[in-house]
Amino acid sequence: MPTDVHELELLGRLQPLVAGHHSGQTVAAGDHGGVVIARRGHVRGIWRCMNGHFGWTPAGYGEPTYTATDLDAAVQYTKTIILSA
């Protein structure tokens, strides 16, 4: 479960967004922190908070491919890029 307060905030913002999207995707707290987005049981990637910024690491990658400067940017990226794919 995320222990970082920023990750908990992101999880809270993404849950209703993903639930209302009807794309078969889910969002959940990661077992070792972070916020995991999955589709039909397969992990798409994970958001982690690093020094107040959010890094998106797609499944299979070892480091973030996108960094959001704040919570709103992470939510917007999820909405426009991750949920649209």
Rosetta constraint file for C-alpha pairs under 8 A:
AtomPair CA 1 CA 29 HARMONIC 4.90 0.50
AtomPair CA 1 CA 30 HARMONIC 5.30 0.50
AtomPair CA 1 CA 31 HARMONIC 5.26 0.50
AtomPair CA 1 CA 32 HARMONIC 6.10 0.50
AtomPair CA 1 CA 33 HARMONIC 4.96 0.50
AtomPair CA 1 CA 34 HARMONIC 7.18 0.50
AtomPair CA 2 CA 7 HARMONIC 5.90 0.50
AtomPair CA 2 CA 8 HARMONIC 6.09 0.50
AtomPair CA 2 CA 29 HARMONIC 5.92 0.50
AtomPair CA 2 CA 30 HARMONIC 6.57 0.50
AtomPair CA 2 CA 31 HARMONIC 7.87 0.50
AtomPair CA 2 CA 32 HARMONIC 7.11 0.50
AtomPair CA 2 CA 33 HARMONIC 3.98 0.50
AtomPair CA 2 CA 34 HARMONIC 5.26 0.50
AtomPair CA 2 CA 35 HARMONIC 7.06 0.50
AtomPair CA 3 CA 7 HARMONIC 7.30 0.50
AtomPair CA 3 CA 8 HARMONIC 7.20 0.50
AtomPair CA 3 CA 33 HARMONIC 6.41 0.50
AtomPair CA 4 CA 8 HARMONIC 6.42 0.50
AtomPair CA 4 CA 33 HARMONIC 7.81 0.50
AtomPair CA 4 CA 49 HARMONIC 7.26 0.50
AtomPair CA 5 CA 9 HARMONIC 6.24 0.50
AtomPair CA 6 CA 10 HARMONIC 6.20 0.50
AtomPair CA 6 CA 49 HARMONIC 6.62 0.50
AtomPair CA 6 CA 52 HARMONIC 7.38 0.50
AtomPair CA 6 CA 71 HARMONIC 7.56 0.50
AtomPair CA 7 CA 11 HARMONIC 6.09 0.50
AtomPair CA 7 CA 34 HARMONIC 6.20 0.50
AtomPair CA 7 CA 35 HARMONIC 6.59 0.50
AtomPair CA 7 CA 47 HARMONIC 7.79 0.50
AtomPair CA 7 CA 48 HARMONIC 6.73 0.50
AtomPair CA 7 CA 49 HARMONIC 6.11 0.50
AtomPair CA 8 CA 12 HARMONIC 6.21 0.50
AtomPair CA 9 CA 13 HARMONIC 6.26 0.50
AtomPair CA 9 CA 71 HARMONIC 7.88 0.50
AtomPair CA 10 CA 14 HARMONIC 6.03 0.50
AtomPair CA 10 CA 35 HARMONIC 7.59 0.50
AtomPair CA 10 CA 71 HARMONIC 6.44 0.50
AtomPair CA 10 CA 74 HARMONIC 7.80 0.50
AtomPair CA 10 CA 75 HARMONIC 7.32 0.50
AtomPair CA 11 CA 15 HARMONIC 6.04 0.50
AtomPair CA 11 CA 27 HARMONIC 7.30 0.50
AtomPair CA 11 CA 28 HARMONIC 7.00 0.50
AtomPair CA 11 CA 29 HARMONIC 7.06 0.50
AtomPair CA 11 CA 35 HARMONIC 6.18 0.50
AtomPair CA 12 CA 16 HARMONIC 7.58 0.50
AtomPair CA 13 CA 17 HARMONIC 6.95 0.50
AtomPair CA 13 CA 75 HARMONIC 7.25 0.50
AtomPair CA 14 CA 18 HARMONIC 5.91 0.50
AtomPair CA 14 CA 27 HARMONIC 6.99 0.50
AtomPair CA 14 CA 75 HARMONIC 6.72 0.50
AtomPair CA 15 CA 19 HARMONIC 6.00 0.50
AtomPair CA 15 CA 26 HARMONIC 7.81 0.50
AtomPair CA 15 CA 27 HARMONIC 6.08 0.50
AtomPair CA 15 CA 28 HARMONIC 7.81 0.50
AtomPair CA 16 CA 20 HARMONIC 6.04 0.50
AtomPair CA 17 CA 21 HARMONIC 6.32 0.50
AtomPair CA 17 CA 79 HARMONIC 7.65 0.50
AtomPair CA 18 CA 22 HARMONIC 7.48 0.50
AtomPair CA 18 CA 23 HARMONIC 7.90 0.50
AtomPair CA 18 CA 25 HARMONIC 6.56 0.50
AtomPair CA 18 CA 26 HARMONIC 6.26 0.50
AtomPair CA 18 CA 27 HARMONIC 6.83 0.50
AtomPair CA 18 CA 83 HARMONIC 7.67 0.50
AtomPair CA 19 CA 25 HARMONIC 7.82 0.50
AtomPair CA 19 CA 26 HARMONIC 7.10 0.50
AtomPair CA 21 CA 83 HARMONIC 7.72 0.50
AtomPair CA 23 CA 39 HARMONIC 7.90 0.50
AtomPair CA 23 CA 83 HARMONIC 7.23 0.50
AtomPair CA 24 CA 39 HARMONIC 5.65 0.50
AtomPair CA 24 CA 40 HARMONIC 5.99 0.50
AtomPair CA 25 CA 37 HARMONIC 6.85 0.50
AtomPair CA 25 CA 38 HARMONIC 5.44 0.50
AtomPair CA 25 CA 39 HARMONIC 4.17 0.50
AtomPair CA 25 CA 40 HARMONIC 6.46 0.50
AtomPair CA 25 CA 83 HARMONIC 7.64 0.50
AtomPair CA 26 CA 37 HARMONIC 5.64 0.50
AtomPair CA 26 CA 38 HARMONIC 5.25 0.50
AtomPair CA 26 CA 39 HARMONIC 6.24 0.50
AtomPair CA 26 CA 40 HARMONIC 7.99 0.50
AtomPair CA 27 CA 35 HARMONIC 6.85 0.50
AtomPair CA 27 CA 36 HARMONIC 5.57 0.50
AtomPair CA 27 CA 37 HARMONIC 4.54 0.50
AtomPair CA 27 CA 38 HARMONIC 6.44 0.50
AtomPair CA 28 CA 35 HARMONIC 5.82 0.50
AtomPair CA 28 CA 36 HARMONIC 5.33 0.50
AtomPair CA 28 CA 37 HARMONIC 6.69 0.50
AtomPair CA 29 CA 33 HARMONIC 6.64 0.50
AtomPair CA 29 CA 34 HARMONIC 6.19 0.50
AtomPair CA 29 CA 35 HARMONIC 4.86 0.50
AtomPair CA 29 CA 36 HARMONIC 6.06 0.50
AtomPair CA 30 CA 34 HARMONIC 5.18 0.50
AtomPair CA 30 CA 35 HARMONIC 5.48 0.50
AtomPair CA 30 CA 36 HARMONIC 5.61 0.50
AtomPair CA 30 CA 46 HARMONIC 7.99 0.50
AtomPair CA 33 CA 48 HARMONIC 7.48 0.50
AtomPair CA 34 CA 46 HARMONIC 6.21 0.50
AtomPair CA 34 CA 47 HARMONIC 5.48 0.50
AtomPair CA 34 CA 48 HARMONIC 4.64 0.50
AtomPair CA 34 CA 49 HARMONIC 7.25 0.50
AtomPair CA 35 CA 46 HARMONIC 5.41 0.50
AtomPair CA 35 CA 47 HARMONIC 5.03 0.50
AtomPair CA 35 CA 48 HARMONIC 6.59 0.50
AtomPair CA 36 CA 43 HARMONIC 7.01 0.50
AtomPair CA 36 CA 44 HARMONIC 7.62 0.50
AtomPair CA 36 CA 45 HARMONIC 5.96 0.50
AtomPair CA 36 CA 46 HARMONIC 4.42 0.50
AtomPair CA 36 CA 47 HARMONIC 6.50 0.50
AtomPair CA 37 CA 43 HARMONIC 6.05 0.50
AtomPair CA 37 CA 44 HARMONIC 5.56 0.50
AtomPair CA 37 CA 45 HARMONIC 5.63 0.50
AtomPair CA 37 CA 46 HARMONIC 6.16 0.50
AtomPair CA 38 CA 42 HARMONIC 5.21 0.50
AtomPair CA 38 CA 43 HARMONIC 4.10 0.50
AtomPair CA 38 CA 44 HARMONIC 4.90 0.50
AtomPair CA 38 CA 45 HARMONIC 7.03 0.50
AtomPair CA 39 CA 43 HARMONIC 6.43 0.50
AtomPair CA 39 CA 44 HARMONIC 6.59 0.50
AtomPair CA 43 CA 59 HARMONIC 6.17 0.50
AtomPair CA 44 CA 58 HARMONIC 5.87 0.50
AtomPair CA 44 CA 59 HARMONIC 5.26 0.50
AtomPair CA 45 CA 56 HARMONIC 6.90 0.50
AtomPair CA 45 CA 57 HARMONIC 5.45 0.50
AtomPair CA 45 CA 58 HARMONIC 3.95 0.50
AtomPair CA 45 CA 59 HARMONIC 4.54 0.50
AtomPair CA 46 CA 56 HARMONIC 5.79 0.50
AtomPair CA 46 CA 57 HARMONIC 5.38 0.50
AtomPair CA 46 CA 58 HARMONIC 6.43 0.50
AtomPair CA 46 CA 59 HARMONIC 7.43 0.50
AtomPair CA 47 CA 54 HARMONIC 6.30 0.50
AtomPair CA 47 CA 55 HARMONIC 5.53 0.50
AtomPair CA 47 CA 56 HARMONIC 4.63 0.50
AtomPair CA 47 CA 57 HARMONIC 6.46 0.50
AtomPair CA 48 CA 54 HARMONIC 5.54 0.50
AtomPair CA 48 CA 55 HARMONIC 5.35 0.50
AtomPair CA 48 CA 56 HARMONIC 6.75 0.50
AtomPair CA 49 CA 53 HARMONIC 5.53 0.50
AtomPair CA 49 CA 54 HARMONIC 4.46 0.50
AtomPair CA 49 CA 55 HARMONIC 6.29 0.50
AtomPair CA 50 CA 54 HARMONIC 6.03 0.50
AtomPair CA 50 CA 55 HARMONIC 6.98 0.50
AtomPair CA 52 CA 69 HARMONIC 7.57 0.50
AtomPair CA 52 CA 70 HARMONIC 7.08 0.50
AtomPair CA 53 CA 67 HARMONIC 6.71 0.50
AtomPair CA 53 CA 68 HARMONIC 5.81 0.50
AtomPair CA 53 CA 69 HARMONIC 4.90 0.50
AtomPair CA 53 CA 70 HARMONIC 5.67 0.50
AtomPair CA 53 CA 71 HARMONIC 7.85 0.50
AtomPair CA 54 CA 67 HARMONIC 5.54 0.50
AtomPair CA 54 CA 68 HARMONIC 5.01 0.50
AtomPair CA 54 CA 69 HARMONIC 6.55 0.50
AtomPair CA 54 CA 70 HARMONIC 6.72 0.50
AtomPair CA 54 CA 71 HARMONIC 7.35 0.50
AtomPair CA 54 CA 74 HARMONIC 6.54 0.50
AtomPair CA 55 CA 64 HARMONIC 5.24 0.50
AtomPair CA 55 CA 65 HARMONIC 7.35 0.50
AtomPair CA 55 CA 66 HARMONIC 5.78 0.50
AtomPair CA 55 CA 67 HARMONIC 4.43 0.50
AtomPair CA 55 CA 68 HARMONIC 6.33 0.50
AtomPair CA 56 CA 64 HARMONIC 4.97 0.50
AtomPair CA 56 CA 65 HARMONIC 6.08 0.50
AtomPair CA 56 CA 66 HARMONIC 5.27 0.50
AtomPair CA 56 CA 67 HARMONIC 6.32 0.50
AtomPair CA 57 CA 61 HARMONIC 6.17 0.50
AtomPair CA 57 CA 62 HARMONIC 7.20 0.50
AtomPair CA 57 CA 63 HARMONIC 5.71 0.50
AtomPair CA 57 CA 64 HARMONIC 4.05 0.50
AtomPair CA 57 CA 65 HARMONIC 5.79 0.50
AtomPair CA 57 CA 66 HARMONIC 7.27 0.50
AtomPair CA 58 CA 64 HARMONIC 7.22 0.50
AtomPair CA 58 CA 65 HARMONIC 7.30 0.50
AtomPair CA 68 CA 73 HARMONIC 5.34 0.50
AtomPair CA 68 CA 74 HARMONIC 5.25 0.50
AtomPair CA 68 CA 77 HARMONIC 7.94 0.50
AtomPair CA 69 CA 73 HARMONIC 6.41 0.50
AtomPair CA 69 CA 74 HARMONIC 7.68 0.50
AtomPair CA 70 CA 74 HARMONIC 6.47 0.50
AtomPair CA 71 CA 75 HARMONIC 6.28 0.50
AtomPair CA 72 CA 76 HARMONIC 6.11 0.50
AtomPair CA 73 CA 77 HARMONIC 6.05 0.50
AtomPair CA 74 CA 78 HARMONIC 6.14 0.50
AtomPair CA 75 CA 79 HARMONIC 6.15 0.50
AtomPair CA 76 CA 80 HARMONIC 6.06 0.50
AtomPair CA 77 CA 81 HARMONIC 5.43 0.50
AtomPair CA 77 CA 82 HARMONIC 6.76 0.50
AtomPair CA 78 CA 82 HARMONIC 4.73 0.50
AtomPair CA 78 CA 83 HARMONIC 5.96 0.50
AtomPair CA 79 CA 83 HARMONIC 5.42 0.50
AtomPair CA 79 CA 84 HARMONIC 7.03 0.50
AtomPair CA 80 CA 84 HARMONIC 5.88 0.50
AtomPair CA 81 CA 85 HARMONIC 6.33 0.50
